[in-house]
Amino acid sequence: MPAYKTGKRTQQYSVEFKVKAVTWSHLPHRSVKEVAQALDIHPFMLSRWRKEYRDGKWGMSKKNKNQSEPLSKSDEINQLKRRLAELELENDLLKKWQRFQAEERRNPSGS
């Protein structure tokens, strides 16, 4: 039998990337489609990751939002870095939307 060669290998994403994507998709005023588009992945993949995360397939426990212990300096820095990344993503999405709206106003007929 001939050996079949596949042309394209599928992208392998780290668990950290998947968790970040799932976390962003759960934030208020964010849709799965918007987050998937920003991360350049298919929305069905993000939906599957959300289900896997909910089912606990990645072996990571969901963090309790009400932590009683104070954060260490490194944890606080990491939390601020995550928040900065979220805000940068949101800003990029708004810029893209604004460019899209400007293009629509210039070409109302769609040609």
Backbone hydrogen bonds in HBPLUS format (Angstrom, degrees):
<---DONOR---> <-ACCEPTOR-->    atom                        ^
c    i                          cat <-CA-CA->   ^        H-A-AA   ^      H-
h    n   atom  resd res      DA  || num        DHA   H-A  angle D-A-AA Bond
n    s   type  num  typ     dist DA aas  dist angle  dist       angle   num
A0018-LYS N   A0014-SER O   3.07 MM   4  6.41 159.7  2.11 148.9 154.4     1
A0019-VAL N   A0015-VAL O   2.86 MM   4  6.08 161.4  1.89 153.8 158.6     2
A0020-LYS N   A0016-GLU O   2.94 MM   4  6.13 159.1  1.98 147.8 153.5     3
A0021-ALA N   A0017-PHE O   2.93 MM   4  6.16 159.5  1.97 149.2 154.9     4
A0022-VAL N   A0018-LYS O   2.90 MM   4  6.12 161.9  1.93 151.7 156.6     5
A0023-THR N   A0019-VAL O   2.85 MM   4  6.00 158.7  1.90 148.7 155.0     6
A0024-TRP N   A0020-LYS O   2.93 MM   4  6.13 162.8  1.96 151.2 155.3     7
A0025-SER N   A0021-ALA O   2.98 MM   4  6.18 151.2  2.06 143.7 152.0     8
A0026-HIS N   A0022-VAL O   3.15 MM   4  6.39 126.0  2.46 139.6 152.5     9
A0026-HIS N   A0023-THR O   3.15 MM   3  5.27 142.7  2.30  99.5 110.2    10
A0027-LEU N   A0024-TRP O   3.21 MM   3  5.38 157.7  2.27 104.4 111.2    11
A0035-VAL N   A0031-SER O   3.13 MM   4  6.38 170.8  2.14 155.7 157.5    12
A0036-ALA N   A0032-VAL O   2.89 MM   4  5.98 165.0  1.91 153.3 158.2    13
A0037-GLN N   A0033-LYS O   2.93 MM   4  6.02 157.7  1.98 146.8 153.1    14
A0038-ALA N   A0034-GLU O   2.97 MM   4  6.17 158.0  2.02 147.4 153.4    15
A0039-LEU N   A0035-VAL O   2.96 MM   4  6.18 148.1  2.07 148.2 156.8    16
A0040-ASP N   A0036-ALA O   2.91 MM   4  5.86 107.4  2.45 136.1 153.2    17
A0041-ILE N   A0036-ALA O   2.92 MM   5  5.04 170.9  1.93 145.5 148.5    18
A0040-ASP N   A0037-GLN O   3.20 MM   3  4.94 153.2  2.28  96.0 104.0    19
A0045-MET N   A0042-HIS O   2.97 MM   3  5.34 127.6  2.25 107.8 121.2    20
A0046-LEU N   A0042-HIS O   3.25 MM   4  6.71 155.7  2.31 151.8 158.4    21
A0047-SER N   A0043-PRO O   2.92 MM   4  6.17 155.4  1.98 148.4 155.5    22
A0048-ARG N   A0044-PHE O   2.92 MM   4  6.15 151.3  2.01 142.4 150.0    23
A0049-TRP N   A0045-MET O   2.90 MM   4  6.22 156.4  1.96 149.0 155.6    24
A0050-ARG N   A0046-LEU O   2.89 MM   4  6.15 152.8  1.97 147.2 154.6    25
A0051-LYS N   A0047-SER O   3.07 MM   4  6.37 153.8  2.14 144.9 151.0    26
A0052-GLU N   A0048-ARG O   2.89 MM   4  6.18 161.7  1.92 153.4 158.6    27
A0053-TYR N   A0049-TRP O   2.81 MM   4  5.96 155.3  1.87 149.2 156.2    28
A0054-ARG N   A0050-ARG O   2.94 MM   4  6.11 157.3  1.99 143.9 150.2    29
A0055-ASP N   A0051-LYS O   2.90 MM   4  6.14 148.9  2.00 146.7 155.4    30
A0056-GLY N   A0052-GLU O   3.01 MM   4  6.12 112.8  2.48 133.7 149.4    31
A0057-LYS N   A0052-GLU O   3.01 MM   5  5.37 167.1  2.03 155.2 155.0    32
A0056-GLY N   A0053-TYR O   3.09 MM   3  5.03 148.9  2.19  97.8 107.4    33
A0076-GLU N   A0072-SER O   2.88 MM   4  6.09 158.2  1.93 154.3 160.8    34
A0077-ILE N   A0073-LYS O   2.89 MM   4  6.13 155.7  1.95 148.7 155.5    35
A0078-ASN N   A0074-SER O   2.91 MM   4  6.11 160.6  1.95 146.3 151.6    36
A0079-GLN N   A0075-ASP O   2.87 MM   4  6.05 154.1  1.93 145.1 152.5    37
A0080-LEU N   A0076-GLU O   2.93 MM   4  6.16 155.8  1.99 146.3 152.7    38
A0081-LYS N   A0077-ILE O   2.87 MM   4  6.12 150.4  1.96 147.9 156.6    39
A0082-ARG N   A0078-ASN O   2.96 MM   4  6.21 154.8  2.02 146.6 152.9    40
A0083-ARG N   A0079-GLN O   3.02 MM   4  6.27 158.0  2.07 145.7 151.8    41
A0084-LEU N   A0080-LEU O   2.89 MM   4  6.08 153.2  1.96 144.5 151.9    42
A0085-ALA N   A0081-LYS O   2.96 MM   4  6.21 157.0  2.01 147.0 152.8    43
A0086-GLU N   A0082-ARG O   2.96 MM   4  6.25 153.9  2.02 147.7 154.9    44
A0087-LEU N   A0083-ARG O   2.94 MM   4  6.21 158.9  1.99 149.1 154.5    45
A0088-GLU N   A0084-LEU O   2.86 MM   4  6.09 153.1  1.94 149.1 157.0    46
A0089-LEU N   A0085-ALA O   2.97 MM   4  6.15 155.2  2.03 145.1 151.6    47
A0090-GLU N   A0086-GLU O   2.94 MM   4  6.20 160.0  1.98 147.9 153.6    48
A0091-ASN N   A0087-LEU O   2.85 MM   4  6.03 156.4  1.91 144.8 151.5    49
A0092-ASP N   A0088-GLU O   2.90 MM   4  6.12 157.2  1.95 147.8 153.6    50
A0093-LEU N   A0089-LEU O   2.95 MM   4  6.23 157.3  2.00 150.7 156.8    51
A0094-LEU N   A0090-GLU O   2.98 MM   4  6.26 155.9  2.04 148.2 154.7    52
A0095-LYS N   A0091-ASN O   2.94 MM   4  6.21 153.6  2.01 148.8 156.1    53
A0096-LYS N   A0092-ASP O   2.97 MM   4  6.20 160.8  2.01 149.9 154.7    54
A0097-TRP N   A0093-LEU O   2.95 MM   4  6.16 156.1  2.01 146.3 153.2    55
A0098-GLN N   A0094-LEU O   2.90 MM   4  6.08 155.8  1.96 145.7 152.3    56
A0099-ARG N   A0095-LYS O   2.98 MM   4  6.27 158.3  2.03 150.4 155.6    57
A0100-PHE N   A0096-LYS O   2.97 MM   4  6.17 156.0  2.03 146.3 153.2    58
A0101-GLN N   A0097-TRP O   2.89 MM   4  6.14 160.2  1.93 152.2 157.1    59
A0102-ALA N   A0098-GLN O   2.95 MM   4  6.17 155.5  2.01 147.3 153.9    60
A0103-GLU N   A0099-ARG O   2.99 MM   4  6.18 155.8  2.05 146.9 153.1    61
A0104-GLU N   A0100-PHE O   2.98 MM   4  6.24 152.0  2.06 147.2 155.2    62
A0105-ARG N   A0101-GLN O   3.02 MM   4  6.29 147.9  2.12 144.5 152.7    63
A0106-ARG N   A0102-ALA O   3.08 MM   4  6.35 146.1  2.19 143.0 151.9    64
A0107-ASN N   A0103-GLU O   3.02 MM   4  6.19 150.9  2.11 147.4 154.7    65
A0110-GLY N   A0107-ASN O   3.23 MM   3  5.55 154.3  2.30 108.5 116.0    66
